[in-house]
């Protein structure tokens, strides 16, 4: 018994000094998925190329998601100078990210109206008729 106790004590103390277990890597693709702020920055960069020659080339893109539903804002963009499919895909990703972020949060539940978009001075700008009427 006299030998067993010191051996057991030594084993416990050596185990306490061992290196901590390795942390598991994040799930595949998690590091490649940008956060909402990064996605919004990509959307704004893509939509910044909004040159136009007529209002028919201008559109408004709903952005984000309020906690009660509906978009947080609208962004004018030009189909003449922007890849609409890529922009829409980023907007859908951003909406999903904002829905996740807003889960369980309170909101003022006010609806943000679509201002539409028009071509002014060769650039698409918010304003004019709603997008549905264009």
N, C-alpha and C positions, 0 to 999 in steps of 0.2 A: 504494500500500500504506500510505503514511503517513496518508492520509486515511481509508482503510477501517478501520484498527484503532481510532482514536478514535471513529468513528461506531458501530462494533460495540460498543465498551465503553459508550458512552452509552446505546445501546438496551438492553443487559443491565442496567445500573444503573437505568434508568427502569422497566423491567419488574419489578425487585425491589421497587420502591417502590409498585407498583400495589396497589390494594385487594385483599384476599383474596377468593376466590370466595364467592358467597353460599351459605349452608347451606340444603340442601333442607328444606322443611317436613316435619313428621312425617306418616306415612301418614294418610289420611282416617279420622277416627273415633278415632285413637289418644289424642288429648287428651280425648275424651269418655269413655273407658273408665277407670273408677276402679280403683285398686289394691286388693289384697285387704283391706287394713286399712279402706279406705273402704267397701268392700262389706260387710264384717262390721259396721261401725258402722251402716249402713243396715238390716241384718237385725235387729240388737239394738234399734234404735229402733222398727222395725215390730212386733217381737214383744213389746215392752214393754207394749203395750196388750193385756194378757192377762186381762181380766175374764171370769168364767165363772159359771154357775149350777149346772153339773153336770160331772162328770169326763168325760162323753162329748164335751164341747166342748174338752177339753184334749188336746194332741198333743205329741210330741217331734220336733224337727227335727234331723237329722244335719247337723253343721257341719264344713266343711273336708275335708281328706284327708291321712292320714298317708302317709309315704313307702312303707310296706309295704302300704298299702291300708286301707280303712275310715275312718270319720269320726274327727276329733280330739276331738269333744265333741257333746253334744246340748243343745238349747235348748227349753224348754217354750214353747208358744204356744197361743192360743185361737182356735178357728174362729168363736166368737161375736163377736169384736171385731177380727179380723185378716183381711186379704185373703190367703187361703191360696195362691192361684195366684201372686200377686206375691211372696210370701215364698218359695215353692218355686223360682221363677225366680231370685231373688237367691241362694238357697242353692246352686243349680246353678252359677251364675256363680262364686261363692266357691269351690266345690269345684274347678272348672277352674283358677282362679287359684292355688290351693294346690297342685294337682298340678304345675303349671308351676314354682312356687317350690321344690317339694320334689324335683324331678327330680335324680337322682344323689346325693341325701343319704341318710345312714344313719338308721335309726329303731330304736326298741326293739321294734317290731313287736307291742307289746301291743295287745290289742283293747279298745276302750272299749265297755262294755256300755250298751245303751239303758235308761235308768232309767224310761222311761215318763213320764207326766204325769198329775197329778190336780188336782182343784179343791179348794183349801183356802182358807177365808176369802174366797171370791169371786175368787180369783186362781189361774191355772194355775201349778203348781209341779212341779219334777222330783220323781219318786218314784212309788211305787205299782207297779202291774203294768207289764210291758213293753208297748210300743206295739202289738205284734202281738196281745196278749191283750185289748186294750181294745175 
